[in-house]
Amino acid sequence: MRSALIDRTYVTVQATEGMRVKQKCLSSFMEMKWKKVSRYVVYKIDEKTREVMVDKVGVVGEGYDGLAAALPADDCRYAVFNFDFLSCDNCQRRKIFFITWHILNFCIRDFGGDMNYEERPQGPFLAA
């Protein structure tokens, strides 16, 4: 695990199973979050080099339709989308959503064993 100081914010990057994250992935996300120079970032995993890399960055004028057009029909992707909306009291709000995109016949890799009920991850957002 390593930490980096980016835009006065400490960000911890942790890779599992030998997967590396390119620096452009982190900088693209931070630019979208803090500088608001893009609407979404699409990431892909290169299986040969075992790296997470940026596939496409959407400009501010693009919306959800632009993100949907950027996702391929035959491969898996991950995306973060910066969503603007009006709250119930007419205030402008912004939320960032993490999106996983996979095709219908996508096969999840076997990680060497089944996880039983006692071993599964627990947390505040997971059902007990």
Buried (B, 14 or more C-beta within 10 A) or exposed (E): EEEEEBEEEEEEEEEEEEEEBBEBBBBBBBBBBEEEEBBBBBBBBEEEEEBBBBBBBBEEEBBEEBBEEBBEEEEEBBBBBBEEEEEEEEEEEEEEEEEEBEEEEEEEEEEEEEEEEEEEEEEEEEEE
